[in-house]
Amino acid sequence: MKTALTATAKSPSFLTTNAVFIGRSLRHSLRNVESLMMAIMLPILLMLLFTYVFGGALDPTGNYVNYVVPGIILLCAGFGSSSTAVDVATDMTNGIIDRFRTMPIRAMSVITGHVVASLVRNVLATCIVISVALLVGFESSASFGGWLAALGVVVLFILTFTWLFASIGLVTGSPAAASGYGFILLFLPYLSSAFVPTNTMPSWMQGFANHQPITPVIETMRALLSGTPVGDSGWQALLWCCGILLLSLLWSAAAFRRKAGRR
């Protein structure tokens, strides 16, 4: 009898707990159709805007679509990841974390569920954006390996910024505040080489544009998709993403322990 009671009270495994919370977050994503559609439609509309409205003025040769697509892809990834901050803040303020803490599970897995669901959602949105880019004239000289490497960069970028937005959701006091703070980060692509070369910017802005995380990631993707040498931007992008990811993991773990207890 004692053995049976002990077995009954045994906590579920780490993988089982995370699988349950990932499934929960994926179901929430499927139910929130408006948010999912906005994460897909906004980057597509921006790509059409820059290609057909501004493209002729920025590049009269008609090749601007090949320049702007990598930036649009990252904008899509960043916009989709930003919703994680709101989702996490909602869970932290509606009392459900306290209910999870009464169960024999690691409550931190709820954050992991949000991150993985966001990763799946944003990879799907990115594939749709790339398909539309090909339809509007985007041409790539990349090999199959180059496409795989570019997709790997996108996945790493999404994972990095999703954890960063999750950390923001943990430390803010409400979903509205999390949305506001997350929105600030979405300006970074506009202050990078996403839409125009950094050497066309004012000199005082070039220093920031050349030394922020978005620019090397975009230049790496641009080189991979065009089949040209990656150069220094490759290791710079890797260092930026790995550094931000590590800090975000530590920040989110500390914030969760402080606000929700040890588990």
N, C-alpha and C positions, 0 to 999 in steps of 0.2 A: 504493500500500500504506500509506504513512504517513497519507494522508487517511482511509483506511478505519479504521485503528487509532484515529485521533483521534476519529472520529465514534463509534466503539464506546465509547470511554472518556468520552464527553461525559455530563455529569450530566443527569438528567431535569429537566424544568421544575418550577417552583415549584407550579403547579397540579396537575401529575401526581403529584408527591410527596404533596401534601396530600390529593388524592383517594384515593390508596392507603391512607393512614393513617386517613382518615375511614371508608373501607370496612372496614378492620380493626377499628376501634372499634365500628362498627355491628354487625358480626358477633359480636363479643364480647358486646354488649348483648343480642342475640337469643338467644345461648346461655345467658346468665345470667337465666333466666326468673324465678327466685325474687326477685332484686333488682328486676326490672322490675315484678313484681306487687306487691311491698311498697311501691314508690314510688307506685303507684296506689291500693292498698287502704288504706294508713294514712291519707291525707288524707280519703278517703271515710268511713272509720270515725269519724274525728274530727268530720267534718261531721254525721254522723248522731247522734253522741254529744251535740254541743253543740245540735243542733236539737231533738232529741226528749227528751233527759234534762235539760239545763240551760236550754234555750230558754224553757220556760214560766216559770222563776224569773227569768231575766234580762229577758224581755220578755213579759209576760202577754198582749199583743195578738196574739201569734202571728207577728209580723213579724221575729223574730230571724234567721230564715234569710236574709233580704235583707241583714241587717247582717253576718253572719258569713262569707258566701260569699267576698267578696274576700280576707279573711284566710286562708281555707282554700286558695284558689287559690295564694297566695304561699307558704303552708306546703308545699303540694305541690311547687312549683317549687324551694324551698329544700332540701327533703328529697331530691328527685331529683338536684339539683346536687351534694349532699354526697358522693355516690358517686364523683364525679370525683377527689376527693382520694385515695381508696383506690386507684383505677385507676392514677393517675399514680405514687403511691408504690410500687405493685407493679412497674411498669415500671422505676422508678429503682433498685430493689433486687434485681431478679432477673437482672441482667446483660444484658438484651436491648438496652439503650441502647448498651452497648459494641459490640455486633454491628452496630447501625445506624450507628455512627460509622465503621466500616470500609468502608461503602458510599458511593458518590458522591452522597449525598443530604443534605438538611438534617434532622438528627436532631430538631431542635426541632419539626418537623412532627408528631411523635408526640403532642405535647401538644395541638396544634391539632386533631388527629383526635379526641382524647378530648373536647375542648370542643364541637366540632360535633356529635359523636354524642350527647353529653349534651343539647345544645340540642334536637335532633330528638326524642330520647326524652322529654324533659320537656314539650315542646309537645304531644306526643301524650297524655301523662298528664294535662296540664291540660285538654285538650279533653274527655277522659273525665270528669274531675271536674266540669266545667261541665255536661255532659250529665246527670250524676246530680243535680246541684244543681237543674236545671230540673225533674227528676222529683219531687223532694221539696218543691217549692213555691216555688223562687226565681223572683221576678218582676223583670223589668228594663224600665225605660222608655227605654232607650238606643236611639238610632237605629242604622242600619247603620254609619255613620261612628263612632259612639260605641263600638260593639263592636270595630271595627277598631283604634281608638285604644287601647282597653283591652288588646287582644291585643298591640299594639305595646309597651305598657308591660310586659306579662308577658314578652315575648321579651327586651326590654332587661334586665329584672331577672334572668332566667335566665342570659343571657350574662354579665352582670356577676358574679354570684355563682359561676358555673361557673369563670370565670377565677380568682376569688379562691380557690375550693377547689382548683383546679389548682396555684396557688402554694403553698398549704398542703401539698399532696402532694409538691411538689418539695423543700421545706425540712425535712420530717419524716424520721425515720430508718427508719420501717417503716409498712406499711399500717395496723397497729393504732393507732399514734400518730396517723396522719392521720385515722382515723375518730374518735378521741377529740377532737382539736382541732376537727374539722369539726362534731361534735355540739354543741359550745359555741355556735356561731353559730346553731344551730337554735332556741335559746331566745329569740332576738331577737323573733320574732313574738308571743310570749307577753307581752313587755314593751312592747307597742305598742298601737295601737288596733284590733288584729285581732279581738279577742273582746269587749272592753268599751271604752267611751269612756275616754279618758285622764283626764278630769276626775273619774272615780269612784275613781281610784287615790290612795294616800297622796301628800301634797304633795311629799315628798322623792323620790318615784318619777316624778311627772309631768314633771319637768324632763328626765329621761333619755328617757322615753317619747315626749315631743314633739319631741325633737331627736336622734333616731336615724334611720337610713335607711329602716327598714321602715314607719314611720308615714306619711310623706308619700306613699310608693308606694301603700299601702293606701287612703289617703284619695283619691288621684287615681283609682284604679280604682273606688272606691265612688261617686265623683261621676260618672264616665263611664258606669257601668252603671245608675245611677239617673237619668241625664239631667239632673243639676244642674250648676251652674257649678263648675269645677275649682278656681278661686281660686289662692292661693299654693302649694298643695301640688303643683301641676303642675311649676312650675319648680324647686321644692325637690327633688322626686323625680328630675327630670332631672339636676340638679347632683350629687346623691348618687350616682346610678348611673354617670354619666360619670366622676366623680372616682374612685370605687372601681375602675371598669374600667381607667382609665389607670394607676393605681397597681398594680393586679394584673398588668397587662401588663408593666410595667417590672420588678416584683418577680419575676415568673416568668422573664423573659428573663435577669435577673441571676443568679437561682438556678440556672437550667439551665446557663449558661456556667460557673458555679463548680463544679457537681457533675458535668457531663458533657463539659466541654471547649467549644471555640469553636463547634462546630456543634450 
